Amino acid sequence: MAKNAVKDPEEDEADFEADAEQEVDGVEGEEGDEEAAKKGKLKLIIIGAAALLVILAGAGAAYFLLFAGNAKEGVEEVIVAPETFFYELPVMTVNLSSEEDSEQFLKLSVALEVADEEMAAAIEPRINRVLDAFQVYLRELRRSDLEGSAGIYRLKEELRRRVNLALYPVEVDSILFKEILVQ
C-alpha cells in the first residue's frame, strides 16, 4: 500500500513550525556553544600564562640560589698595594722673596715617590738638576704663597712638575713633604 501523497495543510503547518523551532534552537545553540568555546579557550590561555610565569620564576630562583651564591664563596679578592720606592732629597733651606726688610726662610724636607727601584737609582746622577730646579722656584715664593692647604698643594704640584722635567724620562709619581718650616 502506498501512502497518500497529499498531506493535510494543518499537518504541513505543524511540521513547518517544528522545523523552524529546531532551526532557531540550533542557531541559538551554536552561538551559545561558540561563546562557551571562546570562554574555555580564554581560560586555558590564562592558566597557561600563569603556569609559565610560575615555572620561569622557579627557574630564576634556582639559578640564583645554585650558581650565583657559589661563585662568591670560592673566590676571595686580594688587593695588593703596588710597591713604591722613595728617594729622599737633602734638607733645603732657602730665603723667601720678601718686600719687607725682614728675611724669611723656608726649610723643606722632601721625598720623591717612584714606581720601581730602577727609577730611584736613575735619580742619583741627576740630583743636581732637581735641587737647582727646586732652589730657583722656592726662592721666588712669598710667605703668602704657602698659606693654607691650597698653597701647600700648589707647591707640591709645581715641585712635581719641575722634578719630572729635570729627570725626564724618569717620572716621579708624587712629592712627599716630610717637613715644612717657614720662619
Backbone hydrogen bonds in HBPLUS format (Angstrom, degrees):
<---DONOR---> <-ACCEPTOR-->    atom                        ^
c    i                          cat <-CA-CA->   ^        H-A-AA   ^      H-
h    n   atom  resd res      DA  || num        DHA   H-A  angle D-A-AA Bond
n    s   type  num  typ     dist DA aas  dist angle  dist       angle   num
A0011-GLU N   A0008-ASP O   3.05 MM   3  5.29 122.4  2.39 103.2 117.5     1
A0012-ASP N   A0008-ASP O   3.02 MM   4  6.38 152.8  2.09 150.1 158.7     2
A0013-GLU N   A0009-PRO O   2.97 MM   4  6.17 158.0  2.02 144.7 149.8     3
A0014-ALA N   A0010-GLU O   3.01 MM   4  6.19 157.3  2.06 143.8 149.8     4
A0015-ASP N   A0011-GLU O   2.83 MM   4  6.05 159.7  1.87 150.9 156.4     5
A0016-PHE N   A0012-ASP O   2.84 MM   4  6.03 155.5  1.90 148.2 155.5     6
A0017-GLU N   A0013-GLU O   2.95 MM   4  6.15 159.8  1.99 150.6 155.1     7
A0018-ALA N   A0014-ALA O   3.03 MM   4  6.18 153.9  2.10 144.8 151.9     8
A0019-ASP N   A0015-ASP O   2.88 MM   4  6.12 156.8  1.94 146.8 153.5     9
A0020-ALA N   A0016-PHE O   2.93 MM   4  6.13 153.8  2.00 145.1 152.7    10
A0021-GLU N   A0017-GLU O   2.93 MM   4  6.12 157.2  1.98 144.9 151.0    11
A0022-GLN N   A0018-ALA O   3.00 MM   4  6.21 155.2  2.07 144.9 151.7    12
A0023-GLU N   A0019-ASP O   2.95 MM   4  6.23 151.5  2.03 144.9 152.8    13
A0024-VAL N   A0020-ALA O   2.89 MM   4  6.18 163.1  1.92 154.5 158.4    14
A0025-ASP N   A0021-GLU O   2.87 MM   4  6.01 167.4  1.88 151.8 155.7    15
A0026-GLY N   A0022-GLN O   2.85 MM   4  5.94 148.8  1.94 140.1 149.2    16
A0027-VAL N   A0023-GLU O   2.92 MM   4  6.20 152.0  2.00 148.9 155.5    17
A0028-GLU N   A0024-VAL O   2.96 MM   4  6.18 171.0  1.97 156.4 158.9    18
A0029-GLY N   A0025-ASP O   2.79 MM   4  5.81 150.6  1.88 141.2 150.7    19
A0030-GLU N   A0026-GLY O   2.83 MM   4  5.99 148.2  1.93 139.7 148.1    20
A0031-GLU N   A0027-VAL O   2.97 MM   4  6.24 162.3  2.00 153.0 156.9    21
A0032-GLY N   A0028-GLU O   2.94 MM   4  6.07 161.1  1.98 148.2 153.8    22
A0033-ASP N   A0029-GLY O   2.85 MM   4  5.98 150.9  1.93 142.0 150.5    23
A0034-GLU N   A0030-GLU O   2.89 MM   4  6.12 149.6  1.98 146.0 154.2    24
A0035-GLU N   A0031-GLU O   3.01 MM   4  6.27 159.9  2.06 150.0 154.6    25
A0036-ALA N   A0032-GLY O   2.97 MM   4  6.13 161.2  2.00 146.2 151.9    26
A0037-ALA N   A0033-ASP O   2.84 MM   4  5.99 149.8  1.93 141.6 150.4    27
A0038-LYS N   A0034-GLU O   2.87 MM   4  6.11 154.5  1.94 147.0 153.7    28
A0039-LYS N   A0035-GLU O   2.90 MM   4  6.14 162.0  1.94 152.3 156.9    29
A0040-GLY N   A0036-ALA O   2.92 MM   4  6.05 151.7  2.00 141.7 150.0    30
A0041-LYS N   A0037-ALA O   2.92 MM   4  6.15 156.7  1.97 147.2 153.1    31
A0042-LEU N   A0038-LYS O   2.94 MM   4  6.14 158.2  1.98 148.1 154.2    32
A0043-LYS N   A0039-LYS O   2.97 MM   4  6.16 157.2  2.02 145.7 151.6    33
A0044-LEU N   A0040-GLY O   3.00 MM   4  6.24 154.9  2.07 144.8 151.7    34
A0045-ILE N   A0041-LYS O   2.95 MM   4  6.21 154.7  2.01 149.3 155.9    35
A0046-ILE N   A0042-LEU O   3.00 MM   4  6.24 163.2  2.03 151.4 155.5    36
A0047-ILE N   A0043-LYS O   2.94 MM   4  6.10 164.2  1.96 151.4 156.0    37
A0048-GLY N   A0044-LEU O   2.88 MM   4  5.99 156.1  1.93 144.9 152.0    38
A0049-ALA N   A0045-ILE O   2.91 MM   4  6.11 159.2  1.96 150.2 155.3    39
A0050-ALA N   A0046-ILE O   3.01 MM   4  6.19 161.5  2.05 148.9 153.9    40
A0051-ALA N   A0047-ILE O   2.96 MM   4  6.13 157.0  2.01 146.0 152.5    41
A0052-LEU N   A0048-GLY O   2.94 MM   4  6.14 154.1  2.01 146.3 153.4    42
A0053-LEU N   A0049-ALA O   2.99 MM   4  6.25 156.9  2.05 149.5 155.0    43
A0054-VAL N   A0050-ALA O   3.04 MM   4  6.29 157.4  2.09 148.3 154.2    44
A0055-ILE N   A0051-ALA O   3.01 MM   4  6.24 156.5  2.06 147.6 153.8    45
A0056-LEU N   A0052-LEU O   2.94 MM   4  6.16 164.3  1.96 152.3 156.4    46
A0057-ALA N   A0053-LEU O   2.93 MM   4  6.05 160.2  1.97 148.4 154.0    47
A0058-GLY N   A0054-VAL O   3.02 MM   4  6.16 157.6  2.08 144.5 150.5    48
A0059-ALA N   A0055-ILE O   2.93 MM   4  6.16 155.1  1.99 149.1 156.1    49
A0060-GLY N   A0056-LEU O   2.94 MM   4  6.13 159.6  1.98 149.5 154.8    50
A0061-ALA N   A0057-ALA O   3.00 MM   4  6.18 162.0  2.03 148.4 153.2    51
A0062-ALA N   A0058-GLY O   2.97 MM   4  6.11 158.2  2.01 145.1 151.3    52
A0063-TYR N   A0059-ALA O   2.99 MM   4  6.17 155.5  2.05 146.5 152.8    53
A0064-PHE N   A0060-GLY O   3.10 MM   4  6.36 168.8  2.11 154.6 156.0    54
A0065-LEU N   A0061-ALA O   2.97 MM   4  6.12 157.1  2.03 149.3 156.1    55
A0066-LEU N   A0062-ALA O   2.92 MM   4  5.92 159.9  1.96 149.5 154.7    56
A0067-PHE N   A0063-TYR O   2.84 MM   4  5.60 162.3  1.87 151.3 157.2    57
A0074-GLY N   A0070-ASN O   3.42 MM   4  6.51 162.2  2.45 153.0 153.9    58
A0085-PHE N   A0114-VAL O   3.01 MM  29  5.35 176.9  2.01 155.7 156.5    59
A0114-VAL N   A0085-PHE O   2.84 MM  29  5.35 169.3  1.85 158.0 161.6    60
A0087-TYR N   A0112-LEU O   2.84 MM  25  5.06 153.5  1.91 143.0 152.0    61
A0112-LEU N   A0087-TYR O   2.76 MM  25  5.06 171.2  1.77 145.7 147.5    62
A0089-LEU N   A0110-VAL O   3.02 MM  21  5.71 160.5  2.06 152.4 158.7    63
A0092-MET N   A0108-LEU O   2.88 MM  16  5.21 174.6  1.88 158.0 158.3    64
A0108-LEU N   A0092-MET O   2.75 MM  16  5.21 165.9  1.77 159.3 164.2    65
A0094-VAL N   A0106-LEU O   2.93 MM  12  5.36 157.5  1.98 148.0 153.9    66
A0106-LEU N   A0094-VAL O   2.82 MM  12  5.36 154.4  1.89 158.1 165.7    67
A0096-LEU N   A0104-GLN O   2.78 MM   8  5.44 170.7  1.78 147.0 149.3    68
A0097-SER N   A0141-LEU O   2.79 MM  44  5.66 145.8  1.91 161.8 165.5    69
A0183-GLN N   A0105-PHE O   2.87 MM  78  5.17 160.5  1.91 144.5 150.9    70
A0107-LYS N   A0181-LEU O   2.74 MM  74  4.96 165.2  1.76 151.0 156.3    71
A0181-LEU N   A0107-LYS O   2.86 MM  74  4.96 151.1  1.94 150.5 155.1    72
A0109-SER N   A0179-GLU O   2.89 MM  70  4.88 159.3  1.93 143.8 144.2    73
A0178-LYS N   A0109-SER O   2.78 MM  69  5.22 168.9  1.79 150.2 151.4    74
A0179-GLU N   A0109-SER O   3.29 MM  70  4.88 155.4  2.36 130.0 128.7    75
A0111-ALA N   A0176-LEU O   2.86 MM  65  5.10 155.1  1.92 148.7 156.5    76
A0176-LEU N   A0111-ALA O   2.86 MM  65  5.10 166.6  1.87 164.7 164.5    77
A0113-GLU N   A0174-SER O   2.94 MM  61  5.11 173.5  1.94 156.3 155.0    78
A0173-ASP N   A0113-GLU O   2.77 MM  60  5.52 139.7  1.93 153.9 165.1    79
A0120-ALA N   A0116-ASP O   3.31 MM   4  6.69 153.5  2.39 143.7 151.1    80
A0121-ALA N   A0117-GLU O   2.99 MM   4  6.26 150.0  2.08 145.9 153.6    81
A0122-ALA N   A0118-GLU O   2.98 MM   4  6.22 138.4  2.15 139.6 151.2    82
A0123-ILE N   A0120-ALA O   3.38 MM   3  5.45 150.4  2.47  97.9 106.0    83
A0126-ARG N   A0123-ILE O   2.92 MM   3  5.39 139.6  2.08 116.8 129.0    84
A0127-ILE N   A0124-GLU O   3.41 MM   3  5.30 169.9  2.42 110.8 110.4    85
A0129-ARG N   A0126-ARG O   3.11 MM   3  5.54 128.2  2.39 109.0 121.1    86
A0130-VAL N   A0126-ARG O   3.37 MM   4  6.78 156.8  2.42 150.1 156.3    87
A0131-LEU N   A0127-ILE O   2.98 MM   4  6.27 166.8  2.00 157.0 159.6    88
A0132-ASP N   A0128-ASN O   2.99 MM   4  6.08 157.5  2.04 144.0 150.3    89
A0133-ALA N   A0129-ARG O   2.96 MM   4  6.18 163.2  1.99 150.2 154.5    90
A0134-PHE N   A0130-VAL O   2.98 MM   4  6.23 156.0  2.04 150.8 157.6    91
A0135-GLN N   A0131-LEU O   2.89 MM   4  6.06 165.6  1.91 151.5 155.4    92
A0136-VAL N   A0132-ASP O   3.04 MM   4  6.19 170.7  2.05 156.9 158.7    93
A0137-TYR N   A0133-ALA O   3.29 MM   4  6.34 162.1  2.33 139.9 144.9    94
A0138-LEU N   A0134-PHE O   2.84 MM   4  5.92 171.8  1.84 160.6 163.5    95
A0139-ARG N   A0135-GLN O   3.07 MM   4  6.06 155.1  2.14 148.7 153.4    96
A0140-GLU N   A0137-TYR O   3.18 MM   3  5.61 146.5  2.30 109.1 118.2    97
A0141-LEU N   A0138-LEU O   3.21 MM   3  5.36 158.1  2.27 104.8 111.4    98
A0145-ASP N   A0142-ARG O   3.00 MM   3  5.32 140.4  2.16 105.4 116.7    99
A0146-LEU N   A0143-ARG O   3.11 MM   3  5.55 152.6  2.18 110.7 118.6   100
A0147-GLU N   A0144-SER O   3.47 MM   3  5.37 170.9  2.48 103.0 104.9   101
A0152-ILE N   A0148-GLY O   3.28 MM   4  6.63 157.4  2.34 146.2 151.9   102
A0153-TYR N   A0149-SER O   2.91 MM   4  6.08 155.2  1.97 145.8 153.0   103
A0154-ARG N   A0150-ALA O   2.97 MM   4  6.19 160.1  2.01 147.6 152.4   104
A0155-LEU N   A0151-GLY O   3.01 MM   4  6.22 156.3  2.07 143.6 150.3   105
A0156-LYS N   A0152-ILE O   2.91 MM   4  6.13 159.2  1.95 148.6 154.1   106
A0157-GLU N   A0153-TYR O   2.97 MM   4  6.25 164.5  2.00 155.3 158.3   107
A0158-GLU N   A0154-ARG O   2.95 MM   4  6.07 158.9  1.99 149.9 155.9   108
A0159-LEU N   A0155-LEU O   2.97 MM   4  6.11 161.8  2.00 152.1 156.8   109
A0160-ARG N   A0156-LYS O   3.02 MM   4  6.19 153.1  2.10 144.3 152.1   110
A0161-ARG N   A0157-GLU O   2.99 MM   4  6.20 155.7  2.05 144.4 150.5   111
A0162-ARG N   A0158-GLU O   3.01 MM   4  6.22 160.5  2.05 148.0 153.0   112
A0163-VAL N   A0159-LEU O   2.90 MM   4  6.05 158.9  1.95 150.0 155.4   113
A0164-ASN N   A0160-ARG O   3.06 MM   4  6.17 156.5  2.12 145.8 151.8   114
A0165-LEU N   A0161-ARG O   3.13 MM   4  6.39 145.8  2.25 141.6 150.6   115
A0166-ALA N   A0162-ARG O   3.04 MM   4  6.26 153.7  2.11 145.2 152.3   116
A0167-LEU N   A0163-VAL O   2.94 MM   4  6.04 143.9  2.07 145.9 155.0   117
A0170-VAL N   A0167-LEU O   2.90 MM   3  5.37 142.9  2.04 142.0 132.2   118
